Amino acid sequence: MGHLLVDEQPQVLRPWAFPRTANAAGGLVSSVRDQLRYARCWLGEGTAPDGTRLLSPAALAQIQTVQSSDPGGVPKYGLSWELADVGGIAGIQHTGGTVGQESLLYIVPERGFALCVLTNLLGGGAILGPVLEWAQEQYLDVPPAPPPEPTPLALSAAELAAYAGRYANPGEMEYTLTGHNSGLQLQGRLTDPYMDQVQPQPPADAPVQVAFVERDELYAVEVPAARGSFLRYADGRLRGLFWGGRFNVRLD
């Protein structure tokens, strides 16, 4: 069950289950043991425990081949999986989140390795990255390699103002970019009506100061690994913003 810290005390977040319409996103009740049994299918080249083939070699190859990426080129996606190449080792991974729960499943077929991390506290996903780096170093002999510190691109007030506005993944999130401290500030707001029922109410996300590493590519100043990219129409108008693993259409 998902939890929220209220006055430093864990409180169960209710309702526990999603509506049936959200089953594709969060309707599966699972465990680390279940997830690792599922991972064996990928480690076994698409076969069930008894050897029955569930996925053809051609399907596996397509699933683990780049199908799309955001305009900045990172992250890259196959079919459903994010493709994670770390230290020259090809892996696939998928994160997920419901109310008060965040998770990670990471698989490296060529090394016979799988890692599952499940959390049940709002904000608990902060441990996913450190646990993944630790496991990669301990079991795959890949030392942590922090991304290079980006050099912010200086943009004029008029150039920054052109990016300001609202961007939304309808029915889920809305982001507002506004001028702040000679740069831009990104404020996220949940718009899923389901969240109005959740008790106790989770606090609003804190605004994030962002800067540009180059035109149409921005990052969170305090967490440089958090990056996003803008997509434009053929005529140059801003179409939307990739942020938080979602594409958010420009509203104004």
C-alpha positions as a Markdown table, in Angstrom:
| # | Residue | x | y | z |
|---|---|---|---|---|
| 1 | Met | 0.0 | 0.0 | 0.0 |
| 2 | Gly | 1.2 | 3.5 | -0.8 |
| 3 | His | 2.1 | 5.8 | 2.0 |
| 4 | Leu | 2.7 | 9.5 | 2.6 |
| 5 | Leu | 4.6 | 11.0 | 5.4 |
| 6 | Val | 2.4 | 13.4 | 7.4 |
| 7 | Asp | 4.3 | 15.1 | 10.3 |
| 8 | Glu | 7.0 | 12.5 | 9.8 |
| 9 | Gln | 4.5 | 9.7 | 10.4 |
| 10 | Pro | 3.6 | 7.3 | 7.5 |
| 11 | Gln | -0.1 | 7.4 | 6.5 |
| 12 | Val | -1.8 | 5.0 | 4.1 |
| 13 | Leu | -2.9 | 6.7 | 0.9 |
| 14 | Arg | -6.5 | 5.8 | -0.1 |
| 15 | Pro | -8.2 | 4.7 | -2.2 |
| 16 | Trp | -5.8 | 1.8 | -2.7 |
| 17 | Ala | -6.9 | 0.6 | -6.1 |
| 18 | Phe | -7.0 | 2.5 | -9.4 |
| 19 | Pro | -10.3 | 2.6 | -11.4 |
| 20 | Arg | -10.5 | -0.3 | -13.9 |
| 21 | Thr | -9.9 | 2.2 | -16.7 |
| 22 | Ala | -6.4 | 2.6 | -15.4 |
| 23 | Asn | -5.6 | -1.1 | -15.2 |
| 24 | Ala | -3.1 | -0.8 | -18.1 |
| 25 | Ala | -1.1 | 1.7 | -16.1 |
| 26 | Gly | -1.5 | 0.4 | -12.5 |
| 27 | Gly | -3.8 | -2.5 | -12.2 |
| 28 | Leu | -1.3 | -5.3 | -11.6 |
| 29 | Val | -0.6 | -6.3 | -8.0 |
| 30 | Ser | 2.9 | -7.8 | -8.0 |
| 31 | Ser | 6.0 | -8.4 | -6.0 |
| 32 | Val | 9.8 | -8.5 | -6.4 |
| 33 | Arg | 9.5 | -12.3 | -6.7 |
| 34 | Asp | 6.9 | -12.1 | -9.4 |
| 35 | Gln | 8.8 | -9.4 | -11.3 |
| 36 | Leu | 12.0 | -11.5 | -11.3 |
| 37 | Arg | 10.0 | -14.5 | -12.6 |
| 38 | Tyr | 8.8 | -12.3 | -15.4 |
| 39 | Ala | 12.4 | -11.1 | -16.1 |
| 40 | Arg | 13.5 | -14.7 | -16.6 |
| 41 | Cys | 11.5 | -14.6 | -19.9 |
| 42 | Trp | 13.8 | -11.9 | -21.2 |
| 43 | Leu | 16.9 | -13.6 | -19.8 |
| 44 | Gly | 15.7 | -16.8 | -21.5 |
| 45 | Glu | 15.5 | -15.2 | -24.9 |
| 46 | Gly | 11.7 | -15.0 | -24.8 |
| 47 | Thr | 10.9 | -18.5 | -23.4 |
| 48 | Ala | 8.7 | -19.6 | -20.5 |
| 49 | Pro | 10.3 | -21.6 | -17.6 |
| 50 | Asp | 9.3 | -24.9 | -19.3 |
| 51 | Gly | 11.1 | -23.8 | -22.5 |
| 52 | Thr | 8.0 | -22.8 | -24.4 |
| 53 | Arg | 8.8 | -20.0 | -26.8 |
| 54 | Leu | 6.7 | -16.9 | -26.2 |
| 55 | Leu | 8.5 | -14.4 | -28.3 |
| 56 | Ser | 10.3 | -15.0 | -31.6 |
| 57 | Pro | 13.9 | -13.9 | -32.0 |
| 58 | Ala | 12.7 | -11.4 | -34.6 |
| 59 | Ala | 10.2 | -9.9 | -32.1 |
| 60 | Leu | 12.9 | -9.8 | -29.4 |
| 61 | Ala | 15.2 | -7.9 | -31.7 |
| 62 | Gln | 12.5 | -5.4 | -32.7 |
| 63 | Ile | 11.5 | -4.8 | -29.1 |
| 64 | Gln | 15.1 | -4.1 | -28.1 |
| 65 | Thr | 15.9 | -1.9 | -31.1 |
| 66 | Val | 15.5 | 1.9 | -31.0 |
| 67 | Gln | 12.0 | 2.9 | -32.1 |
| 68 | Ser | 11.9 | 6.4 | -30.8 |
| 69 | Ser | 13.6 | 9.0 | -28.6 |
| 70 | Asp | 12.9 | 12.6 | -27.6 |
| 71 | Pro | 14.3 | 15.3 | -29.8 |
| 72 | Gly | 17.5 | 15.5 | -27.7 |
| 73 | Gly | 18.2 | 11.8 | -28.4 |
| 74 | Val | 17.9 | 10.7 | -24.7 |
| 75 | Pro | 16.2 | 8.6 | -23.5 |
| 76 | Lys | 15.8 | 6.0 | -26.3 |
| 77 | Tyr | 12.9 | 3.6 | -26.5 |
| 78 | Gly | 12.3 | 0.2 | -28.0 |
| 79 | Leu | 8.8 | -1.2 | -27.8 |
| 80 | Ser | 7.6 | -0.5 | -24.3 |
| 81 | Trp | 11.1 | -0.7 | -22.8 |
| 82 | Glu | 13.6 | 2.1 | -22.3 |
| 83 | Leu | 16.9 | 1.1 | -23.8 |
| 84 | Ala | 19.7 | 1.6 | -21.2 |
| 85 | Asp | 23.3 | 1.4 | -22.5 |
| 86 | Val | 25.6 | 1.8 | -19.5 |
| 87 | Gly | 29.3 | 1.2 | -19.8 |
| 88 | Gly | 28.8 | -0.5 | -23.2 |
| 89 | Ile | 26.4 | -3.0 | -21.6 |
| 90 | Ala | 23.0 | -3.1 | -23.3 |
| 91 | Gly | 20.1 | -3.3 | -20.9 |
| 92 | Ile | 16.3 | -2.6 | -20.9 |
| 93 | Gln | 14.4 | -1.0 | -18.1 |
| 94 | His | 11.0 | 0.3 | -17.2 |
| 95 | Thr | 10.0 | 2.5 | -14.3 |
| 96 | Gly | 6.4 | 3.0 | -13.0 |
| 97 | Gly | 4.4 | 4.8 | -10.4 |
| 98 | Thr | 1.0 | 4.9 | -8.8 |
| 99 | Val | -0.1 | 6.9 | -5.8 |
| 100 | Gly | 2.6 | 6.4 | -3.2 |
| 101 | Gln | 4.5 | 3.7 | -5.1 |
| 102 | Glu | 7.4 | 3.9 | -7.5 |
| 103 | Ser | 9.2 | 1.0 | -9.1 |
| 104 | Leu | 12.1 | -0.1 | -11.4 |
| 105 | Leu | 12.7 | -3.3 | -13.4 |
| 106 | Tyr | 16.1 | -3.4 | -15.1 |
| 107 | Ile | 17.3 | -6.4 | -17.2 |
| 108 | Val | 20.7 | -7.1 | -18.9 |
| 109 | Pro | 20.0 | -10.2 | -21.0 |
| 110 | Glu | 23.6 | -10.6 | -22.2 |
| 111 | Arg | 24.8 | -10.8 | -18.6 |
| 112 | Gly | 21.9 | -12.9 | -17.2 |
| 113 | Phe | 21.1 | -10.1 | -14.7 |
| 114 | Ala | 17.9 | -8.5 | -13.5 |
| 115 | Leu | 17.1 | -6.0 | -10.8 |
| 116 | Cys | 13.7 | -5.1 | -9.4 |
| 117 | Val | 13.1 | -2.3 | -6.9 |
| 118 | Leu | 9.7 | -1.5 | -5.4 |
| 119 | Thr | 8.9 | 1.3 | -3.0 |
| 120 | Asn | 5.7 | 2.3 | -1.2 |
| 121 | Leu | 6.3 | 5.8 | -0.1 |
| 122 | Leu | 5.5 | 9.0 | -2.0 |
| 123 | Gly | 8.9 | 10.2 | -3.1 |
| 124 | Gly | 10.5 | 6.8 | -2.5 |
| 125 | Gly | 11.6 | 6.7 | -6.1 |
| 126 | Ala | 14.5 | 8.8 | -5.0 |
| 127 | Ile | 16.3 | 5.5 | -4.2 |
| 128 | Leu | 15.9 | 4.0 | -7.6 |
| 129 | Gly | 18.9 | 5.7 | -9.2 |
| 130 | Pro | 21.3 | 5.1 | -6.3 |
| 131 | Val | 20.2 | 1.4 | -6.0 |
| 132 | Leu | 20.7 | 0.9 | -9.8 |
| 133 | Glu | 24.1 | 2.5 | -9.8 |
| 134 | Trp | 25.2 | 0.3 | -6.8 |
| 135 | Ala | 23.9 | -2.9 | -8.5 |
| 136 | Gln | 25.7 | -2.0 | -11.7 |
| 137 | Glu | 28.9 | -1.5 | -9.9 |
| 138 | Gln | 28.6 | -4.6 | -7.7 |
| 139 | Tyr | 27.3 | -7.1 | -10.2 |
| 140 | Leu | 28.2 | -5.7 | -13.6 |
| 141 | Asp | 31.5 | -4.1 | -12.8 |
| 142 | Val | 30.3 | -0.7 | -14.2 |
| 143 | Pro | 31.4 | 2.1 | -11.9 |
| 144 | Pro | 29.0 | 5.1 | -11.4 |
| 145 | Ala | 29.6 | 7.7 | -14.1 |
| 146 | Pro | 27.8 | 11.0 | -13.2 |
| 147 | Pro | 26.7 | 12.9 | -16.2 |
| 148 | Pro | 28.9 | 15.8 | -17.1 |
| 149 | Glu | 28.0 | 19.1 | -15.5 |
| 150 | Pro | 26.1 | 21.0 | -18.3 |
| 151 | Thr | 27.2 | 24.5 | -19.3 |
| 152 | Pro | 24.1 | 26.7 | -19.2 |
| 153 | Leu | 23.3 | 28.5 | -22.5 |
| 154 | Ala | 22.8 | 32.2 | -22.1 |
| 155 | Leu | 19.5 | 33.3 | -23.6 |
| 156 | Ser | 18.0 | 36.7 | -23.7 |
| 157 | Ala | 14.8 | 37.6 | -21.8 |
| 158 | Ala | 12.9 | 37.6 | -25.1 |
| 159 | Glu | 14.2 | 34.2 | -26.1 |
| 160 | Leu | 13.3 | 32.8 | -22.7 |
| 161 | Ala | 9.8 | 34.4 | -22.9 |
| 162 | Ala | 9.2 | 32.5 | -26.1 |
| 163 | Tyr | 9.3 | 29.2 | -24.1 |
| 164 | Ala | 7.1 | 30.4 | -21.3 |
| 165 | Gly | 3.6 | 29.0 | -21.1 |
| 166 | Arg | 1.6 | 25.9 | -20.2 |
| 167 | Tyr | 2.3 | 22.4 | -21.4 |
| 168 | Ala | 0.1 | 19.4 | -20.6 |
| 169 | Asn | -0.4 | 15.7 | -20.9 |
| 170 | Pro | -4.2 | 16.0 | -20.8 |
| 171 | Gly | -5.8 | 14.2 | -17.8 |
| 172 | Glu | -2.4 | 13.6 | -16.1 |
| 173 | Met | 0.0 | 16.5 | -15.7 |
| 174 | Glu | 0.3 | 20.2 | -16.6 |
| 175 | Tyr | 3.5 | 22.1 | -16.5 |
| 176 | Thr | 3.9 | 25.9 | -16.4 |
| 177 | Leu | 7.1 | 27.6 | -17.4 |
| 178 | Thr | 7.5 | 31.1 | -16.1 |
| 179 | Gly | 10.4 | 33.6 | -15.8 |
| 180 | His | 12.4 | 33.4 | -12.6 |
| 181 | Asn | 15.9 | 34.5 | -11.5 |
| 182 | Ser | 16.9 | 35.5 | -15.1 |
| 183 | Gly | 15.9 | 32.1 | -16.2 |
| 184 | Leu | 12.8 | 29.9 | -16.2 |
| 185 | Gln | 11.0 | 28.0 | -13.5 |
| 186 | Leu | 9.0 | 24.8 | -14.1 |
| 187 | Gln | 6.0 | 24.0 | -12.0 |
| 188 | Gly | 4.2 | 20.7 | -12.3 |
| 189 | Arg | 0.5 | 20.1 | -11.3 |
| 190 | Leu | -1.4 | 16.9 | -11.3 |
| 191 | Thr | -4.6 | 17.2 | -13.3 |
| 192 | Asp | -5.9 | 13.6 | -13.1 |
| 193 | Pro | -9.4 | 13.9 | -11.4 |
| 194 | Tyr | -8.7 | 10.6 | -9.6 |
| 195 | Met | -6.2 | 12.5 | -7.4 |
| 196 | Asp | -9.0 | 14.7 | -6.0 |
| 197 | Gln | -10.2 | 11.5 | -4.2 |
| 198 | Val | -6.8 | 10.7 | -2.6 |
| 199 | Gln | -6.5 | 11.1 | 1.1 |
| 200 | Pro | -4.4 | 12.4 | 2.7 |
| 201 | Gln | -3.8 | 14.9 | -0.1 |
| 202 | Pro | -0.2 | 14.8 | -1.4 |
| 203 | Pro | 1.6 | 18.1 | -1.4 |
| 204 | Ala | 2.1 | 20.0 | -4.6 |
| 205 | Asp | 5.4 | 19.6 | -6.4 |
| 206 | Ala | 8.0 | 22.2 | -5.6 |
| 207 | Pro | 8.9 | 24.5 | -8.6 |
| 208 | Val | 12.1 | 23.6 | -10.4 |
| 209 | Gln | 14.6 | 26.1 | -11.7 |
| 210 | Val | 15.6 | 25.1 | -15.3 |
| 211 | Ala | 18.3 | 26.2 | -17.7 |
| 212 | Phe | 19.2 | 25.4 | -21.3 |
| 213 | Val | 22.1 | 23.3 | -22.4 |
| 214 | Glu | 21.3 | 24.3 | -25.9 |
| 215 | Arg | 18.3 | 25.7 | -27.8 |
| 216 | Asp | 15.2 | 23.6 | -27.2 |
| 217 | Glu | 17.0 | 21.4 | -24.6 |
| 218 | Leu | 16.7 | 22.2 | -20.9 |
| 219 | Tyr | 17.7 | 20.6 | -17.6 |
| 220 | Ala | 16.9 | 21.0 | -13.9 |
| 221 | Val | 19.6 | 23.1 | -12.3 |
| 222 | Glu | 19.6 | 21.2 | -9.0 |
| 223 | Val | 19.4 | 17.8 | -10.7 |
| 224 | Pro | 21.2 | 18.1 | -14.1 |
| 225 | Ala | 20.3 | 14.5 | -15.0 |
| 226 | Ala | 16.6 | 15.5 | -15.2 |
| 227 | Arg | 16.3 | 16.8 | -18.8 |
| 228 | Gly | 13.7 | 17.7 | -21.3 |
| 229 | Ser | 13.4 | 18.8 | -24.9 |
| 230 | Phe | 11.0 | 20.9 | -27.0 |
| 231 | Leu | 9.4 | 19.6 | -30.2 |
| 232 | Arg | 8.5 | 22.1 | -33.0 |
| 233 | Tyr | 6.2 | 22.1 | -35.9 |
| 234 | Ala | 7.7 | 22.3 | -39.4 |
| 235 | Asp | 7.1 | 26.1 | -39.4 |
| 236 | Gly | 9.1 | 26.5 | -36.2 |
| 237 | Arg | 6.3 | 27.0 | -33.7 |
| 238 | Leu | 6.6 | 25.2 | -30.4 |
| 239 | Arg | 4.5 | 22.0 | -30.4 |
| 240 | Gly | 5.3 | 20.7 | -26.9 |
| 241 | Leu | 7.7 | 19.6 | -24.2 |
| 242 | Phe | 9.1 | 16.2 | -23.4 |
| 243 | Trp | 9.5 | 16.1 | -19.6 |
| 244 | Gly | 9.1 | 13.4 | -16.9 |
| 245 | Gly | 8.9 | 10.6 | -19.5 |
| 246 | Arg | 5.8 | 12.2 | -21.2 |
| 247 | Phe | 5.1 | 14.5 | -24.1 |
| 248 | Asn | 3.2 | 17.6 | -23.0 |
| 249 | Val | 1.4 | 19.6 | -25.7 |
| 250 | Arg | 1.7 | 23.3 | -25.6 |
| 251 | Leu | -1.5 | 25.0 | -24.5 |
| 252 | Asp | -0.6 | 28.7 | -24.8 |
